[in-house]
Amino acid sequence: MLELKAEEIRRMWKEYERKLTMKAESTIEGILEKYPKARFAWNYVKDNEYIRGLWEMADYIVVKKMKYNAHGDTHAKVVAANALKILNILLMKGYVPDIVKDGIGDIDDAHLVVLLSALLHDIGNGVERKRHNHHSVILAEPILVELLSQIYSDKFKLAMIKGAILHAIYTHMEDERSYTMEASIVKVADGTDMTKGRSRIPYDLGNVNIHTVSAMSVDEVEIVEGAEKPVEIRVYMTNSAGVFQVEEILHKKLMSGCISHLVDIVAKTIPEKVDTDERIVRKLVTEDGRFVHIREY
């Protein structure tokens, strides 16, 4: 009975991830229609079996072995889609990416930097979770040399574009400072993949604590034009415990980059007119030294 229940949960989770992946891919492809260099990079990465293996290995170590949240291809594509959304809103509002402002490249190059940084930022989890940003840089470097050499004949520009991507990958964690708009966009986008248990905070999926409860409280994240600032990230929660996710990850990522003056975060419980939160935890008992959630009284 328990095995059937576990299998049903896995099947539902796989279907949820499949839908998230399809939505993210559609968003990416729609945004990149006007940008041939970034579109070439997307087609190269999405069909690359070696990169797919790196995504799968990241999930294998973090999810299967460590019992933490997903860090594979779905996460990479959700982050890429959300990062491109943020970039496009800032462009529409008249803000210029750093590599354009500083004469390194054009708008197409900016999309390429944001896209590839987002897609490759977590591949180092397949080596080690604790210092995965270090390992992601090491694993991404030869991939970028091979890919970018097909786009840029100018070796100097290739090195600059590659450096911009590696900076974004290395600094995507909230305890590292991001110095470019592109890196800061990717960092913030990484924190937006938090819906229905997809928290960026590592947590034991079999445990019950503020990490797991808050992770299950976020229903939807929306990226739109803002009223006070150019970009507004709206976090809709079914339980106010979701504020923990917003404060501990998304807000910290925003504040450790250089776009905090351009992005507002708004978190609200839904439905707004209901005075009580959705019940996530029903009953807790201690078992083998930890809390276990009992779903029935």
C-alpha positions in Angstrom: 0.0 0.0 0.0 2.8 2.4 0.9 4.7 1.4 -2.2 1.7 2.2 -4.4 1.3 5.5 -2.7 5.0 6.4 -3.2 4.7 5.3 -6.8 1.7 7.5 -7.3 3.5 10.5 -5.8 6.5 9.9 -8.1 4.2 9.7 -11.1 2.4 12.9 -10.2 5.7 14.7 -9.6 7.1 13.5 -12.9 4.0 14.8 -14.8 4.3 18.2 -12.9 7.9 18.5 -13.9 7.1 17.6 -17.5 4.5 20.4 -17.7 7.0 22.9 -16.1 9.6 21.9 -18.6 7.3 22.3 -21.6 6.2 25.7 -20.4 9.7 26.9 -19.8 10.9 25.7 -23.2 8.0 27.5 -25.0 8.9 30.7 -23.1 12.6 30.5 -24.0 11.9 29.8 -27.7 9.4 32.6 -27.9 11.8 35.2 -26.4 14.8 34.0 -28.5 13.0 34.3 -31.9 14.7 37.7 -32.5 18.2 36.7 -31.3 20.1 34.3 -33.7 23.2 33.9 -31.5 21.2 33.1 -28.4 18.8 30.8 -30.4 21.8 28.9 -31.8 23.1 28.4 -28.2 19.7 27.2 -27.0 19.4 24.6 -29.9 22.9 23.4 -29.1 22.3 22.9 -25.4 18.7 21.5 -25.4 19.7 18.7 -27.8 23.1 18.0 -26.3 23.2 14.5 -24.7 26.4 15.3 -22.7 24.7 18.3 -21.0 21.6 16.3 -20.4 23.8 13.8 -18.6 25.2 16.6 -16.4 21.7 17.7 -15.5 20.6 14.2 -14.8 23.7 13.6 -12.6 23.0 16.8 -10.6 19.5 15.5 -9.9 20.9 12.0 -9.1 23.2 13.3 -6.4 20.9 16.0 -4.9 17.5 14.3 -5.1 18.1 10.5 -5.1 21.2 10.4 -2.8 20.8 13.5 -0.6 17.0 13.6 -0.6 16.9 17.3 -1.5 14.9 19.3 -4.0 15.3 19.1 -7.8 18.3 20.6 -9.6 18.2 19.0 -13.0 17.0 20.0 -16.5 13.6 21.3 -15.4 15.1 23.6 -12.9 17.7 24.9 -15.4 15.0 25.6 -18.0 12.6 27.3 -15.5 15.5 29.5 -14.4 16.4 30.3 -17.9 12.9 31.2 -18.9 12.4 33.5 -15.8 15.8 35.1 -16.3 14.9 36.0 -19.9 11.6 37.4 -18.8 13.4 39.7 -16.3 15.9 40.7 -18.9 13.2 41.5 -21.5 11.2 43.7 -19.0 14.3 45.7 -18.2 15.1 46.2 -21.9 11.6 47.3 -22.5 11.9 49.8 -19.7 15.1 51.2 -21.2 17.7 49.6 -19.1 20.9 48.5 -20.8 22.7 45.2 -20.0 26.3 45.6 -18.7 27.9 43.8 -21.7 26.2 46.3 -24.0 26.8 49.3 -21.9 30.5 48.4 -21.5 31.1 47.6 -25.2 31.5 43.9 -24.9 28.6 42.8 -27.0 25.1 43.6 -28.2 21.5 42.7 -27.0 21.7 39.3 -28.6 24.9 38.6 -26.7 23.2 39.7 -23.5 20.5 37.1 -24.1 23.1 34.4 -24.8 24.9 35.2 -21.6 21.8 35.1 -19.5 20.5 31.9 -21.2 23.7 29.9 -20.9 24.4 31.0 -17.4 21.0 29.9 -16.3 21.1 26.6 -18.1 24.6 25.6 -16.7 24.6 27.2 -13.3 23.8 24.0 -11.3 25.6 21.2 -13.2 28.3 21.1 -10.5 25.8 19.5 -8.1 26.7 16.2 -9.8 30.1 16.5 -8.1 29.3 18.1 -4.8 26.4 20.1 -3.4 28.3 22.3 -0.9 30.6 23.9 -3.5 28.6 23.2 -6.6 29.1 26.7 -8.0 32.9 26.1 -8.1 32.3 22.7 -9.9 29.7 24.2 -12.3 32.3 26.7 -13.5 34.8 23.9 -14.1 32.3 21.7 -15.9 30.9 24.6 -18.0 34.2 26.0 -19.3 35.0 23.4 -22.0 31.3 23.3 -23.0 31.4 27.0 -23.5 34.7 27.0 -25.5 33.2 24.4 -27.9 29.9 26.2 -28.2 31.0 29.8 -28.4 33.7 29.0 -30.9 30.9 28.2 -33.3 29.4 31.6 -32.8 32.3 34.0 -32.3 35.3 34.0 -34.6 36.9 36.8 -32.6 38.8 35.0 -29.8 39.0 38.2 -27.6 35.2 38.6 -27.7 34.7 34.9 -27.1 36.8 35.1 -24.0 34.9 38.1 -22.7 31.5 36.5 -23.3 32.7 33.3 -21.7 33.9 35.3 -18.7 30.6 37.0 -18.3 28.8 33.6 -18.3 31.3 32.0 -15.8 30.9 35.0 -13.5 27.1 34.5 -13.5 27.5 30.8 -12.8 30.0 31.2 -10.0 28.0 34.0 -8.2 24.5 32.6 -8.4 24.5 31.6 -4.7 23.3 34.3 -2.3 26.6 34.3 -0.4 28.5 35.5 -3.5 28.4 39.0 -4.8 27.2 39.4 -8.4 28.7 42.5 -10.2 26.9 42.5 -13.5 23.2 42.9 -14.4 23.3 39.6 -16.3 24.7 37.7 -13.3 22.2 39.4 -11.0 19.3 38.5 -13.2 20.3 34.8 -13.3 20.8 34.8 -9.5 17.3 36.2 -8.9 15.7 33.9 -11.4 17.3 31.0 -9.6 15.3 32.0 -6.5 12.0 32.1 -8.4 11.8 28.3 -8.9 10.0 27.7 -5.6 6.5 26.5 -6.5 5.0 23.5 -4.9 8.1 22.1 -3.2 10.7 23.3 -5.7 12.4 25.4 -3.0 16.0 26.5 -3.6 16.7 25.7 0.1 18.0 22.1 0.3 15.6 20.1 2.5 15.1 16.5 3.4 12.0 15.4 1.5 11.1 12.9 4.2 11.4 15.4 7.1 8.9 18.0 8.5 10.3 21.4 9.4 10.1 25.1 8.4 11.9 24.3 5.2 9.5 21.6 4.0 6.3 23.3 5.2 7.3 26.6 3.6 8.4 25.0 0.4 4.9 23.4 0.0 3.2 26.8 0.6 4.2 28.6 -2.6 1.6 28.1 -5.3 2.8 30.3 -8.1 5.5 32.8 -9.0 4.8 35.5 -11.6 7.2 37.9 -13.2 5.6 41.1 -14.5 6.2 44.8 -15.1 6.2 46.6 -11.8 4.4 49.7 -10.6 7.1 51.1 -8.4 10.1 49.4 -10.0 10.6 48.0 -13.5 10.2 44.4 -12.5 7.8 42.9 -10.0 8.1 39.3 -8.8 4.8 38.2 -7.3 4.8 35.2 -5.0 1.4 33.6 -4.3 1.2 31.5 -1.2 -1.5 29.1 0.1 0.0 29.4 3.5 1.9 32.3 5.1 4.8 29.9 6.0 5.9 30.5 2.4 7.3 33.8 3.5 10.3 31.8 4.8 11.2 30.9 1.2 10.9 34.5 0.0 13.0 35.9 2.8 15.7 33.2 3.0 16.3 32.7 -0.7 14.7 35.1 -3.2 15.3 38.3 -1.1 18.9 37.3 -0.3 19.6 36.6 -3.9 18.2 39.9 -4.9 20.2 41.9 -2.3 23.5 40.2 -3.2 23.3 41.3 -6.8 23.2 44.8 -8.4 19.5 45.0 -9.5 17.8 45.4 -6.2 16.8 48.9 -7.2 15.1 47.5 -10.3 13.1 44.6 -8.8 10.2 44.5 -6.3 9.1 41.3 -4.5 5.5 41.0 -3.5 4.3 38.0 -1.5 0.6 37.4 -0.8 -1.6 34.6 0.4 -4.4 33.2 -1.8 -7.3 33.4 -2.0 -6.8 36.9 -0.6 -10.2 37.1 1.1 -9.8 33.9 3.2 -8.7 34.5 6.7 -7.3 31.0 7.4 -4.2 29.4 5.7 -4.3 26.1 3.9 -3.5 23.3 6.3 -0.2 21.7 5.3 0.7 19.9 8.5 -2.0 17.8 10.2 -0.2 15.9 12.9 3.4 15.5 13.9 4.9 12.6 15.9 8.6 11.8 16.7 10.0 8.8 15.1 13.7 7.8 15.0 14.8 11.1 16.3 12.8 13.4 13.9 9.3 14.7 13.3 7.1 12.6 11.0 4.0 14.0 9.4 0.8 11.9 10.0 -1.8 12.9 7.3 -4.7 11.5 9.2 -5.8 12.2 12.8 
